[in-house]
């Protein structure tokens, strides 16, 4: 009995350590990400499973750097760039980030609405989209930072639905293990476009801004002094969050790569198409789990997207900011979140399809990611900014690998888009 109690206490202690890192990691698997992973699985089966393992150390290194910047400087990424770098760089990043994040929000809202309509066909998709948008707006305005952080943290559990699906269907686990650890390449544009799409979805610039600012909020909320223990706790949180994110993305590709690919369904454009295709092949349980997962991830990811944008604008223009402030204390911050949601919702009514929005988003993210990674690396190696908490050798190695990879991905994405 004492052993059981100590195990429970250890689990509770570990759960308390998890916060911004877990939320950031889980929000990476948003409805638009699910669409990308579903497309990759349907088109190439399990051949791209290795990307979930390969991208883990790169993503974990980048998010750890962002979190460390927030803890050490007490400012978000935008605020740090504003203080130490050219205003031109800052405004260019902002100029590209605003439309890309807004389009991402719109694609996620549309995906949630479409899947809601699949579950309850009597209610039109746009009604669901309006409902989810309104629900998110109200939660921003009326809930405290601690309440929002707790809700987002528990929403991460929804992502377990994707981990369960392969165990409800017939899965060749030997093939899965081979695909996970032995990369297989195809020498064609479609394969490399899928690979670039996965990289762009996984290493998304908005996560850099959110992670940094959330760490600042955590420190302000807890009123603690940053020391080595705080840094160590943050690293546990970030590594766990990114691991969780990549496990879920692994199982998304596995589900669609096993069920849809083997059934000869190779062209999936949206999350609702993926859900509909799963229903007759994998059964109602898998279908419902997939659909619920889309809605849950949307509710988790959209606040992160809109919040990242709000932090960026607030720090650029010196507005009061933070989810720990009430609406009347940080009007510009909250109004930015509301506007980004309304603009995203507006996509339903102006004829921009979610697929086009995802393509535009991927291109814009592809342009900004290498620039931001280079800045993050420079900041984390600058003793004037980071003091004793600069990068070690391994952090620099993974950071540089990420920079080279995302630069190559950006060039490939632009090439294939314009081709």
FIFI-318928 format. One record per residue (C-alpha): residue in one letter; x, y, z. Coordinates in steps of 0.02 Angstrom, whole numbers, padded with zeros to 5 digits, always signed. Layout:
N
AXYZ
...
***
This chain:
419
X+00000+00000+00000
X+00138+00127+00041
X+00218+00086-00128
X+00053+00125-00216
X+00036+00289-00122
X+00214+00341-00165
X+00180+00301-00349
X+00023+00409-00347
X+00117+00550-00260
X+00255+00539-00393
X+00127+00547-00533
X+00042+00698-00453
X+00209+00784-00429
X+00257+00752-00611
X+00086+00814-00671
X+00111+00977-00574
X+00278+01003-00662
X+00191+00998-00830
X+00122+01164-00893
X+00172+01277-01038
X+00279+01141-01118
X+00139+01013-01118
X+00010+01138-01183
X+00128+01199-01320
X+00172+01024-01375
X-00007+00962-01377
X-00070+01116-01470
X+00050+01075-01611
X-00069+00932-01657
X-00209+01052-01708
X-00345+01013-01839
X-00237+01082-01979
X-00094+00970-01918
X-00212+00821-01914
X-00258+00857-02096
X-00072+00860-02143
X-00035+00697-02051
X-00191+00615-02125
X-00138+00664-02300
X+00037+00592-02270
X-00031+00429-02201
X-00162+00404-02337
X-00037+00444-02475
X+00116+00349-02414
X+00056+00226-02282
X+00180+00209-02139
X+00332+00269-02239
X+00337+00438-02150
X+00322+00372-01973
X+00509+00400-01946
X+00480+00589-01952
X+00395+00583-01781
X+00553+00514-01702
X+00676+00616-01806
X+00594+00785-01768
X+00581+00757-01580
X+00756+00814-01526
X+00750+00962-01646
X+00581+01023-01585
X+00623+00992-01402
X+00786+01091-01420
X+00699+01241-01501
X+00555+01248-01377
X+00676+01231-01231
X+00775+01380-01297
X+00615+01483-01313
X+00560+01436-01137
X+00733+01481-01069
X+00727+01651-01155
X+00561+01688-01069
X+00622+01632-00898
X+00790+01722-00904
X+00738+01887-00987
X+00563+01902-00914
X+00502+01950-01089
X+00419+01858-01232
X+00512+01822-01393
X+00443+01979-01477
X+00495+02087-01330
X+00670+02013-01331
X+00690+02040-01519
X+00626+02218-01499
X+00754+02258-01365
X+00908+02184-01449
X+00879+02178-01637
X+00828+02286-01783
X+00649+02350-01786
X+00645+02303-01971
X+00664+02119-01926
X+00529+02135-01794
X+00402+02216-01911
X+00439+02093-02052
X+00408+01945-01936
X+00248+02027-01876
X+00192+02066-02054
X+00210+01884-02106
X+00149+01808-01942
X-00018+01900-01931
X-00093+01827-02092
X-00014+01655-02069
X-00080+01633-01891
X-00252+01704-01938
X-00265+01583-02085
X-00215+01441-01969
X-00351+01493-01846
X-00477+01496-01989
X-00427+01323-02051
X-00443+01253-01874
X-00614+01332-01845
X-00675+01263-02012
X-00608+01090-01970
X-00696+01090-01801
X-00859+01148-01881
X-00851+01016-02018
X-00818+00875-01894
X-00956+00938-01778
X-01074+00925-01927
X-01018+00745-01957
X-01064+00698-01779
X-01229+00794-01781
X-01280+00810-01966
X-01438+00907-01924
X-01334+01059-01873
X-01240+01147-02016
X-01050+01158-02005
X-01049+01350-01999
X-01163+01346-01845
X-01037+01235-01755
X-00896+01352-01809
X-00989+01504-01740
X-01026+01410-01578
X-00844+01358-01551
X-00783+01533-01592
X-00904+01611-01467
X-00858+01483-01334
X-00673+01521-01352
X-00701+01710-01348
X-00801+01699-01187
X-00670+01588-01105
X-00533+01714-01148
X-00630+01858-01073
X-00704+01780-00916
X-00579+01647-00860
X-00418+01684-00764
X-00247+01632-00828
X-00241+01488-00703
X-00413+01426-00758
X-00368+01436-00944
X-00200+01349-00914
X-00287+01210-00815
X-00422+01186-00948
X-00291+01179-01087
X-00188+01056-00986
X-00334+00936-00962
X-00387+00954-01144
X-00222+00871-01189
X-00301+00707-01132
X-00417+00714-01284
X-00265+00675-01392
X-00256+00501-01316
X-00402+00458-01432
X-00277+00450-01576
X-00163+00334-01479
X-00307+00213-01448
X-00367+00196-01629
X-00227+00081-01695
X-00264-00039-01552
X-00447-00050-01606
X-00400-00105-01782
X-00288-00234-01863
X-00110-00164-01859
X+00052-00244-01922
X+00167-00190-01781
X+00325-00264-01860
X+00302-00153-02013
X+00264-00006-01897
X+00428-00029-01802
X+00528-00042-01964
X+00448+00117-02033
X+00478+00208-01869
X+00665+00177-01864
X+00715+00148-02046
X+00676+00300-02157
X+00605+00261-02329
X+00613+00392-02465
X+00524+00408-02630
X+00604+00509-02768
X+00453+00614-02817
X+00383+00787-02783
X+00229+00722-02689
X+00336+00632-02559
X+00447+00782-02527
X+00296+00898-02521
X+00220+00786-02386
X+00387+00785-02293
X+00400+00975-02301
X+00218+00989-02244
X+00254+00881-02091
X+00408+00985-02047
X+00311+01148-02067
X+00168+01083-01961
X+00282+01015-01825
X+00406+01159-01811
X+00282+01303-01817
X+00341+01481-01780
X+00188+01529-01677
X+00239+01399-01547
X+00403+01492-01517
X+00310+01651-01468
X+00180+01561-01361
X+00308+01456-01266
X+00415+01607-01221
X+00270+01714-01162
X+00187+01573-01065
X+00346+01545-00964
X+00344+01731-00919
X+00162+01714-00863
X+00204+01560-00758
X+00344+01651-00667
X+00235+01804-00637
X+00091+01696-00576
X+00198+01593-00457
X+00306+01742-00405
X+00467+01640-00404
X+00648+01684-00439
X+00725+01595-00588
X+00866+01477-00538
X+00938+01312-00599
X+00794+01213-00521
X+00665+01316-00615
X+00763+01289-00777
X+00773+01101-00742
X+00586+01091-00708
X+00551+01186-00869
X+00658+01064-00968
X+00560+00916-00899
X+00398+01004-00949
X+00457+01046-01125
X+00529+00873-01161
X+00370+00789-01099
X+00259+00907-01200
X+00353+00881-01363
X+00363+00692-01333
X+00175+00687-01308
X+00149+00791-01466
X+00258+00677-01571
X+00182+00518-01503
X+00010+00582-01554
X+00073+00636-01726
X+00153+00461-01744
X-00015+00378-01709
X-00109+00494-01827
X+00002+00442-01972
X-00009+00262-01913
X-00200+00264-01909
X-00224+00339-02081
X-00072+00248-02152
X-00143+00081-02095
X-00329+00102-02126
X-00344+00222-02274
X-00186+00179-02370
X-00218-00008-02362
X-00397+00020-02421
X-00334+00114-02575
X-00392+00285-02511
X-00242+00395-02551
X-00315+00570-02573
X-00372+00653-02412
X-00387+00842-02414
X-00476+00884-02251
X-00502+00815-02076
X-00685+00778-02113
X-00635+00674-02265
X-00515+00576-02154
X-00651+00548-02023
X-00781+00496-02154
X-00659+00376-02237
X-00618+00294-02070
X-00800+00258-02025
X-00838+00110-02142
X-00660+00041-02130
X-00615+00055-01946
X-00787+00058-01864
X-00891+00187-01772
X-00779+00191-01617
X-00624+00241-01716
X-00726+00366-01815
X-00800+00449-01660
X-00631+00454-01571
X-00551+00536-01723
X-00692+00666-01735
X-00690+00707-01549
X-00501+00724-01558
X-00517+00856-01695
X-00636+00962-01590
X-00530+00940-01433
X-00369+00988-01521
X-00454+01140-01598
X-00510+01200-01426
X-00332+01174-01367
X-00238+01248-01516
X-00342+01401-01561
X-00309+01490-01394
X-00123+01455-01422
X-00128+01527-01599
X-00230+01680-01552
X-00132+01702-01391
X+00035+01697-01483
X-00027+01836-01598
X-00087+01941-01451
X+00080+01925-01360
X+00172+01977-01519
X+00068+02134-01549
X+00062+02182-01365
X+00251+02174-01347
X+00279+02264-01511
X+00167+02411-01465
X+00196+02409-01275
X+00017+02362-01231
X-00030+02283-01066
X-00028+02097-01094
X-00061+01929-01016
X-00197+01801-00982
X-00170+01838-00798
X-00245+02012-00825
X-00430+02050-00840
X-00506+02114-01002
X-00513+02297-00946
X-00330+02289-00892
X-00265+02227-01062
X-00394+02277-01191
X-00275+02278-01340
X-00212+02105-01296
X-00386+02028-01284
X-00458+02124-01432
X-00317+02054-01540
X-00369+01877-01490
X-00551+01914-01529
X-00510+01994-01698
X-00400+01846-01749
X-00544+01728-01709
X-00671+01833-01803
X-00557+01847-01955
X-00531+01659-01949
X-00718+01629-01940
X-00745+01750-02084
X-00653+01628-02199
X-00814+01526-02201
X-00907+01667-02284
X-00780+01741-02406
X-00739+01585-02504
X-00563+01544-02439
X-00559+01354-02424
X-00471+01277-02273
X-00353+01185-02391
X-00298+01346-02476
X-00278+01426-02305
X-00164+01283-02252
X-00058+01301-02408
X-00039+01489-02382
X-00001+01460-02197
X+00131+01329-02236
X+00219+01446-02359
X+00217+01592-02237
X+00276+01482-02092
X+00411+01413-02206
X+00477+01589-02237
X+00478+01644-02055
X+00540+01483-01971
X+00724+01490-02027
X+00737+01676-01981
X+00662+01645-01809
X+00770+01492-01776
X+00927+01592-01821
X+00871+01732-01701
X+00833+01608-01562
X+01004+01529-01581
X+01088+01700-01578
X+00991+01754-01423
X+01030+01592-01331
X+01217+01611-01364
X+01223+01794-01311
X+01289+01812-01133
X+01227+01992-01124
X+01049+01927-01142
X+01057+01753-01063
X+01195+01773-00932
X+01245+01602-00866
X+01103+01514-00957
X+01173+01513-01134
X+01163+01358-01246
X+01271+01206-01219
X+01352+01108-01362
X+01207+00988-01390
X+01077+01126-01389
X+01176+01217-01523
X+01198+01059-01627
X+01010+01023-01628
X+00972+01207-01656
X+01087+01219-01806
X+01017+01056-01877
X+00842+01130-01860
X+00897+01288-01948
X+00975+01192-02094
X+00825+01076-02108
X+00694+01215-02103
X+00793+01319-02228
X+00798+01170-02347
X+00612+01139-02314
X+00570+01322-02350
X+00664+01317-02516
X+00581+01153-02564
X+00408+01216-02513
X+00424+01374-02616
X+00493+01274-02762
X+00351+01146-02761
X+00219+01281-02733
X+00277+01386-02880
X+00316+01237-02993
***
